[in-house]
Structures are given as structure tokens and as C-alpha cells.
């Protein structure tokens, strides 16, 4: 009887210890993985500072347990540590708190991914900032997975150097510009959606919803849909400055650009010695163009005279039916 009582007590202790550990806000180490449970900005800062001081290497999970606000950052969120992997999880919202002065810096966002840092958000919502996420560093990686979302912002993701992956059912919505990719940046979209964004601020030279400014965009899945861009000379997806766009899947549909002096601009525009290769997927033209005759700007795709747009086999994407080689019909379907 005494032995059985001891066994019961030992079993209770062994099963209770993990429960107590998981319920605390201190980091929990399991092999090489460190987990933080975060309920507020104070605990977030504690987790971030621990990652910064732990040095190079290491894998971390930050489980959010509540919604909370954070101030903006102009320096890498996790400092200068390298070769780290951080996953931020939980069906909660992290919002950029507004500064009391109402003045904004050029980089006024929530996350800044630096060199040799790999950061993933899973089911998290990020709100506020311009950009919300900045990627700028050698082998800097940011991934949006699950039902993660960025919304209600001026600029969603800025890729200056590094790589951004939009996957699963993640989304960038209800904002102005969703993604900007500069010369040393890469954007891979295999799922999710970029939708319900409106960059129409009613001024000349507006940014597009997706802007490839010398960088590379690879779209193999997902949807770019129900967006509106520009009041003058702006497309929904604009590739320029010797940028590249490769489309092997996915859909670009139900988008529009504003009408200005009876001109409707194309949904995808390739210009500035840039390239477009379409081996799959489909692009539909401007939904405003139904009331107008097709012109150089109202089709699915327009291509500048110094740029190139081809199918997978190297043949030029067919011009509009009037023979103009600079723009296409309302629908373009990729082929290998």
C-alpha cells in the first residue's frame, strides 16, 4: 500500500512539472528550441531581449496569448544576432502603437528582419506602420503562413535585401501598397492573397499595389484580386528598373485602375528594361475597361518598348488584336 502511494505521488509530480513550466512567461527550453509565452508588450520585449543576448544560432517560438501594441522600430527587431530562426504564433493581433507626436519616420513598422535571420508568422495579424515588415539583410527571410494577415497599413512589406514568402492562406488586405521589392529582394507567392487594397491617393505617379523595383517576383499560386491602383499612370502590378516577374500559377483577377481622361491603365505593367515570363496562371484585364475600347493601357498586360514578355517557350506573349505589340487582350493565360 505504501509503495503504491509513493508511485502515485511521483507520477503526479512528473506530470505537473511540465504543466507548470508551460504556464509561465519565462523561456522554456526543449532541446535546441526555446519557447516564450507572451501576453503583452512587456513580455514581448523580454523575449526579444533574451534572443538578442543569447548570441548567434538558436531556434525560438513566441506564442502570443493576447492582442497587444508595440512601438515602431528602425533597427532590426532581434538585433545583430545571426543564424536564428524565430516563429511567432497565435491567433492574435499585434498593432503598431501611434506615437504621441504623430510624426512618422521613413521606417515606421513592427518587424525589421536583419542579416541571417529567418522569421515566420503563423496565424498572426499585424496592423499599423509603413512598412509593417522591413526585410533588409544578407539571407534575411520573412514568411507569412497559416491565416496570418497584414492589414490597414500604408505599406505592408518592404524587401530591400532578402526574401519574402507568402504562403497558405496568408493575406495582405485593406491597405495602400502591399509589397515593394527592391533590387536585392525576392518575393515568392505560392498561396494566400493580396486583395482589397487601394493605392489610389489621387496624385500623379502613385505606387502600385505590388511594385517590383529592380527585384524579382515569383508567383506560383494564390490570388491578387479586388485591388485598385492609382489615379494617373499606375498599374496594380508594376515591374520596372530591370526587375523580373515569373508567373507559373495563380490568378490576377477582378482588379481595376482608376479612369483618368478616359484612359484605363493595364493591370500588369512591364517597363524599364524589365522581363516577364509566364509559364502558367492567368491574368484578367481591368474591370473598368468594359465601358471603353481597348487601348494601350486597358488590357491584362502592357509591355514597354525596352522590356520583354514571353511564354515559357520563349515566344512573345501575343499582342492585342489590333496588332499593337505593346499590350495584350483582356485575358492572358500562361503556357510552358
C-alpha positions as CSV (number, residue, x, y, z in Angstrom):
1,X,0.0,0.0,0.0
2,X,2.8,2.4,0.9
3,X,4.6,1.6,-2.4
4,X,1.5,2.4,-4.4
5,X,1.1,5.7,-2.6
6,X,4.7,6.7,-3.4
7,X,4.1,5.8,-7.1
8,X,1.0,8.0,-7.2
9,X,2.9,10.9,-5.7
10,X,5.8,10.5,-8.1
11,X,3.5,10.3,-11.1
12,X,1.7,13.5,-10.0
13,X,4.9,15.4,-9.7
14,X,6.2,14.3,-13.0
15,X,3.0,15.2,-14.9
16,X,2.5,18.5,-13.0
17,X,6.0,19.9,-13.7
18,X,5.6,20.3,-17.5
19,X,2.2,22.0,-16.9
20,X,3.7,24.5,-14.5
21,X,6.5,25.3,-16.9
22,X,4.3,25.8,-19.9
23,X,2.1,28.1,-18.0
24,X,4.9,30.6,-17.1
25,X,6.1,33.6,-19.1
26,X,9.8,32.6,-18.7
27,X,11.5,30.9,-21.7
28,X,11.1,27.1,-21.9
29,X,13.9,25.1,-23.5
30,X,13.3,21.8,-25.2
31,X,16.5,20.5,-26.8
32,X,17.6,23.4,-29.0
33,X,14.1,25.1,-29.2
34,X,13.3,27.9,-26.8
35,X,9.6,28.9,-26.4
36,X,8.2,32.1,-24.9
37,X,4.5,32.7,-23.9
38,X,3.7,36.3,-24.5
39,X,0.6,38.2,-23.2
40,X,1.7,41.8,-23.6
41,X,4.4,44.2,-24.8
42,X,6.5,43.8,-21.6
43,X,6.7,40.0,-22.1
44,X,7.4,40.6,-25.8
45,X,10.3,42.8,-25.0
46,X,11.7,40.3,-22.5
47,X,11.5,37.5,-25.2
48,X,13.2,39.7,-27.8
49,X,16.0,40.8,-25.4
50,X,16.6,37.2,-24.5
51,X,17.0,36.3,-28.2
52,X,19.4,39.2,-28.7
53,X,21.6,38.3,-25.7
54,X,21.7,34.6,-26.4
55,X,24.1,35.2,-29.3
56,X,24.3,33.6,-32.8
57,X,22.3,30.5,-33.6
58,X,19.2,29.1,-32.0
59,X,15.6,28.4,-32.7
60,X,12.7,30.2,-31.0
61,X,8.9,30.2,-30.8
62,X,7.0,33.1,-29.5
63,X,3.4,32.1,-28.6
64,X,1.1,35.1,-28.4
65,X,-1.6,34.7,-25.8
66,X,-3.3,38.1,-26.3
67,X,-3.6,41.2,-28.5
68,X,-1.1,44.0,-27.7
69,X,0.5,47.1,-29.1
70,X,4.2,47.7,-29.9
71,X,6.1,50.9,-30.8
72,X,7.7,51.1,-34.2
73,X,11.3,50.1,-34.8
74,X,14.0,51.5,-37.1
75,X,16.6,48.8,-36.2
76,X,16.5,45.0,-36.6
77,X,13.9,43.6,-34.1
78,X,16.3,40.8,-33.0
79,X,19.4,42.9,-33.1
80,X,22.5,41.8,-34.9
81,X,22.4,38.1,-33.9
82,X,22.8,35.7,-36.9
83,X,21.6,32.2,-37.9
84,X,18.5,32.4,-35.8
85,X,15.0,31.1,-36.6
86,X,12.0,32.8,-34.9
87,X,8.4,31.7,-35.3
88,X,5.7,34.0,-33.9
89,X,2.4,32.2,-33.5
90,X,-1.1,32.6,-32.2
91,X,-4.5,33.9,-33.5
92,X,-3.9,37.4,-32.1
93,X,-3.2,40.9,-33.4
94,X,0.0,43.0,-32.8
95,X,-0.6,46.6,-33.6
96,X,1.9,49.4,-34.0
97,X,1.1,52.0,-31.4
98,X,0.8,55.5,-32.6
99,X,3.5,58.0,-31.5
100,X,2.2,60.9,-29.4
101,X,3.8,63.4,-31.7
102,X,2.0,62.0,-34.8
103,X,5.2,62.2,-36.8
104,X,6.5,59.2,-38.7
105,X,9.9,58.1,-39.7
106,X,10.6,56.5,-43.1
107,X,10.7,53.1,-41.5
108,X,7.8,53.1,-39.0
109,X,6.9,49.4,-38.7
110,X,6.6,46.5,-36.4
111,X,9.2,44.0,-37.6
112,X,12.7,44.5,-39.1
113,X,14.4,41.4,-40.3
114,X,18.2,41.7,-40.5
115,X,21.0,39.6,-42.0
116,X,20.9,35.8,-41.5
117,X,17.6,36.0,-39.6
118,X,14.7,33.8,-40.5
119,X,11.3,35.0,-39.1
120,X,7.9,33.3,-39.6
121,X,4.5,34.5,-38.5
122,X,1.8,31.8,-38.3
123,X,-1.9,32.9,-37.8
124,X,-0.7,36.4,-36.6
125,X,-2.3,39.7,-37.6
126,X,0.0,42.7,-37.9
127,X,-1.5,46.2,-38.2
128,X,0.0,49.7,-38.5
129,X,3.2,51.1,-39.9
130,X,5.0,51.8,-43.1
131,X,6.3,49.3,-43.8
132,X,4.8,46.9,-41.3
133,X,7.7,44.5,-42.1
134,X,11.1,45.6,-43.4
135,X,13.5,42.9,-44.8
136,X,17.0,44.2,-45.2
137,X,20.0,42.0,-44.9
138,X,22.0,39.1,-46.3
139,X,19.9,35.9,-46.3
140,X,17.2,37.7,-44.4
141,X,13.9,35.7,-44.7
142,X,10.3,36.5,-43.7
143,X,7.4,34.1,-44.1
144,X,3.7,34.5,-43.7
145,X,1.9,31.2,-43.1
146,X,-1.4,29.8,-41.9
147,X,-4.0,32.6,-41.8
148,X,-1.5,35.4,-41.0
149,X,-2.5,38.8,-42.3
150,X,-1.2,42.3,-42.7
151,X,-3.9,44.9,-42.9
152,X,-4.9,48.5,-42.5
153,X,-1.5,49.9,-43.3
154,X,0.2,52.2,-45.8
155,X,2.9,49.7,-46.9
156,X,2.8,46.1,-46.0
157,X,6.2,44.5,-46.7
158,X,9.3,46.3,-48.0
159,X,12.0,43.9,-49.3
160,X,15.3,45.9,-49.7
161,X,17.5,42.8,-49.5
162,X,16.3,39.3,-48.6
163,X,13.3,37.1,-49.3
164,X,9.6,37.2,-48.5
165,X,7.3,34.1,-48.8
166,X,3.5,34.5,-48.9
167,X,2.1,31.0,-48.3
168,X,-1.0,29.0,-47.3
169,X,-4.0,31.3,-46.6
170,X,-2.0,34.3,-45.5
171,X,-3.0,37.7,-46.8
172,X,-2.2,41.4,-47.2
173,X,-5.5,43.4,-47.3
174,X,-7.3,46.7,-46.8
175,X,-4.1,48.7,-47.3
176,X,-2.5,51.0,-49.8
177,X,0.7,49.3,-51.2
178,X,1.0,45.6,-50.3
179,X,4.6,44.8,-51.3
180,X,7.6,46.7,-52.7
181,X,10.6,44.6,-53.9
182,X,13.9,46.5,-54.4
183,X,16.9,45.4,-56.4
184,X,18.3,42.8,-53.9
185,X,14.9,41.5,-52.9
186,X,12.9,38.4,-53.8
187,X,9.2,37.8,-53.4
188,X,7.7,34.2,-53.6
189,X,4.0,33.9,-53.6
190,X,2.8,30.3,-53.6
191,X,-0.6,30.8,-51.9
192,X,-2.6,33.3,-50.0
193,X,-4.0,36.6,-51.4
194,X,-3.3,40.2,-51.9
195,X,-6.7,41.7,-52.0
196,X,-8.9,44.8,-51.3
197,X,-6.0,47.2,-51.3
198,X,-6.4,50.7,-52.8
199,X,-3.3,52.8,-53.5
200,X,-5.4,55.5,-55.2
201,X,-4.3,58.6,-53.3
202,X,-5.4,60.7,-56.3
203,X,-2.0,62.0,-57.3
204,X,0.3,61.6,-60.2
205,X,2.8,58.7,-60.1
206,X,1.1,56.7,-57.4
207,X,2.8,53.5,-56.2
208,X,1.2,50.3,-57.4
209,X,-0.3,47.6,-55.1
210,X,2.7,45.3,-55.9
211,X,5.8,47.2,-57.0
212,X,8.9,45.3,-58.3
213,X,11.6,48.0,-58.4
214,X,14.6,46.0,-59.7
215,X,13.8,42.9,-57.6
216,X,12.3,39.5,-58.5
217,X,8.7,38.3,-58.1
218,X,7.9,34.6,-58.5
219,X,4.2,33.8,-58.4
220,X,3.2,30.1,-58.4
221,X,-0.2,30.3,-56.6
222,X,-2.6,32.5,-54.7
223,X,-4.6,35.4,-55.9
224,X,-4.1,39.1,-56.5
225,X,-7.6,40.3,-56.6
226,X,-10.1,43.1,-56.0
227,X,-7.4,45.8,-55.8
228,X,-7.5,49.3,-57.1
229,X,-4.4,51.3,-58.0
230,X,-3.6,54.8,-58.9
231,X,-5.4,57.8,-60.4
232,X,-2.7,58.5,-63.0
233,X,-0.2,56.2,-64.6
234,X,-0.3,53.3,-62.2
235,X,-0.9,49.6,-62.5
236,X,-1.8,47.0,-59.9
237,X,1.4,45.1,-60.5
238,X,4.3,47.2,-61.8
239,X,7.7,45.8,-62.8
240,X,10.4,48.4,-63.5
241,X,14.1,49.2,-63.1
242,X,15.3,46.0,-64.7
243,X,13.1,43.9,-62.4
244,X,11.7,40.4,-63.2
245,X,8.4,38.7,-62.8
246,X,8.0,35.0,-63.4
247,X,4.4,33.6,-63.2
248,X,3.9,29.8,-63.1
249,X,0.5,29.7,-61.4
250,X,-2.1,31.7,-59.5
251,X,-4.6,34.3,-60.7
252,X,-4.6,38.1,-61.1
253,X,-8.3,39.0,-61.4
254,X,-11.1,41.4,-60.7
255,X,-8.7,44.4,-60.3
256,X,-9.0,47.9,-61.6
257,X,-7.2,51.1,-62.1
258,X,-8.9,54.5,-61.9
259,X,-10.2,56.1,-65.1
260,X,-8.3,59.4,-65.9
261,X,-9.3,61.3,-69.0
262,X,-10.9,58.2,-70.5
263,X,-7.7,56.2,-70.1
264,X,-7.6,52.9,-68.2
265,X,-4.3,51.5,-67.2
266,X,-3.3,47.9,-67.5
267,X,-3.3,45.6,-64.6
268,X,0.3,44.4,-65.0
269,X,2.9,46.7,-66.5
270,X,6.4,45.7,-67.5
271,X,8.7,48.6,-68.1
272,X,12.3,49.9,-67.7
273,X,14.2,47.0,-69.3
274,X,12.3,44.5,-67.2
275,X,11.3,41.0,-68.0
276,X,8.1,38.9,-67.6
277,X,7.9,35.1,-68.2
278,X,4.5,33.4,-67.9
279,X,4.5,29.6,-67.8
280,X,1.2,29.3,-66.0
281,X,-1.6,31.1,-64.2
282,X,-4.0,33.7,-65.7
283,X,-4.2,37.5,-65.8
284,X,-7.5,39.3,-66.4
285,X,-7.7,42.9,-67.6
286,X,-9.1,46.0,-66.0
287,X,-12.7,45.6,-64.8
288,X,-13.2,49.2,-65.7
289,X,-12.4,48.6,-69.4
290,X,-15.8,47.1,-70.2
291,X,-17.2,50.5,-71.0
292,X,-14.2,51.6,-73.1
293,X,-12.5,50.5,-76.2
294,X,-9.2,48.6,-75.6
295,X,-6.2,50.9,-75.8
296,X,-2.6,50.6,-74.8
297,X,-3.5,50.6,-71.2
298,X,-6.7,48.7,-70.6
299,X,-5.6,45.1,-71.3
300,X,-4.3,42.5,-68.9
301,X,-0.7,43.3,-69.6
302,X,1.3,46.2,-71.1
303,X,5.0,46.0,-72.0
304,X,7.4,48.9,-72.5
305,X,9.4,49.0,-75.7
306,X,12.7,48.2,-73.9
307,X,11.1,45.3,-71.9
308,X,10.3,41.7,-72.7
309,X,7.3,39.5,-72.0
310,X,7.3,35.9,-73.1
311,X,5.7,32.5,-72.5
312,X,7.8,29.6,-71.2
313,X,8.9,28.5,-74.7
314,X,10.4,32.0,-75.3
315,X,7.7,33.2,-77.8
316,X,6.4,36.7,-77.2
317,X,3.1,37.0,-75.5
318,X,0.6,37.7,-78.2
319,X,-0.3,41.4,-78.8
320,X,-3.7,42.9,-78.9
321,X,-5.9,42.0,-81.8
322,X,-5.3,45.4,-83.5
323,X,-1.6,44.4,-84.0
324,X,-0.1,46.6,-81.3
325,X,2.8,44.7,-79.7
326,X,2.9,46.8,-76.5
327,X,-0.3,45.4,-74.9
328,X,-2.4,42.3,-74.8
329,X,-6.1,41.3,-74.8
330,X,-8.3,41.3,-71.8
331,X,-7.1,37.8,-70.7
332,X,-3.7,36.2,-70.8
333,X,-3.1,32.5,-70.0
334,X,0.4,31.3,-69.3
335,X,1.9,28.3,-71.1
336,X,5.2,26.5,-70.9
